[in-house]
Amino acid sequence: MRWIASVLIVLAVAGAGVAETYNTPVIDGTISIGPDDWDATDHAYSEAADDNRYYPNDPDLTDLYVTWNADTLYVGLVTERDPGGFGNGYLLWIDIDAQDGITGATDFSGADYFPRRVTFSTMGADVIVGGWSLPDNMDVKFCGVPESTSDVPGARGVSDEVTRHIEAAIPWDAIYDSIPPPPRAVPTGTTLRFIAAIVGGDNTGAYDAMPTSTTGAESDPVTPFDATTDLDVYHEIVVDANADGIPDTGYTPVERGSWAKVKSLYTE
């Protein structure tokens, strides 16, 4: 029933967590909690370290960190275990305009950067942070047209093979080029969605996803290595809740009711 769906959405939003912005962590490939790096309240999402398809031999995504200041979006990933024997790709897709619906890429099977049998049915990806087996420098690219990706100007990604952490700094003015002059920095009502994955070689599916999809196919060892995996669960963060075009400062809702939380509670 529609009224039940509405109530569940309200409850999911009411139970949201919060994170304190502005913050400017050090982007060096190591996420540490302290006054000169990430705040504990920047911790946006976490999940189990044993839900990848080839556990315990391959790596697993466990934590997402997100914060920002007036100029820059900061993201961080924590993983468990080293890359597998054949290597692994580490990917984070970001929908930078979720408030406008699904407008970015939804199929990466023909991408010119990390072509993988990965699809999205609940968001469109605009930016990807990626690298193979934790390189010192991670790529940060526009991927709204996956067959024609390009570097995000001024963005910087770093990983560390010892800590197995990934961090990236992405300037707001690099990803939003059609907004009014400062102090505005983001489109009105800006909402971000995030999906991360561990992948194998070209033309394979996801081997681990954060958040885990509703089917869990990427976590199931019986799923063929080259099966298409639809990653239909995202983590959503509202950057401009008061709709003034300025990234919110102070306590900002971080864990809004994601599609995962609502979808798992009812079926139409």
BELMO-V590576 format. One line per field, one symbol per residue. ss: DSSP state (@ for helix, = for strand, . for the rest). phi: phi as a letter, one per 40 degrees, with the letter a starting at -180 (. if undefined). A space follows every 50 residues. Layout:
BEGIN
ss: ???
phi: ???
END
This chain:
BEGIN
ss: .@@@@@@@@@@@@@...====...........=....=.@@@====.... .........=========...=========........=======..@@@ ....=.=..........==.....=.======....======.......= =....=====....=======@@@@...............=========. .....=====......@@@.........==....====...........= ===.....@@@@@.....
phi: .cccdccccccccccccbbcbcabcccbgbcbcicbaccdccccaaaccb bccbdccbcacbabbaaabcbacbbabbbbgcdcccgacbbbcbccaccc gcbccbabcbccbfcbcbbbbbabcbbbbaabffcdbccbbcbdbccaca ccdgcababbcccgbbbabbcdccbbbbbccdccbbcdgdbbbbbbabbc cdgbccbabbcccccgdccccccdcbccbccbbbbbbccbccfbgbdcbg cbdbccccddcccccabc
END
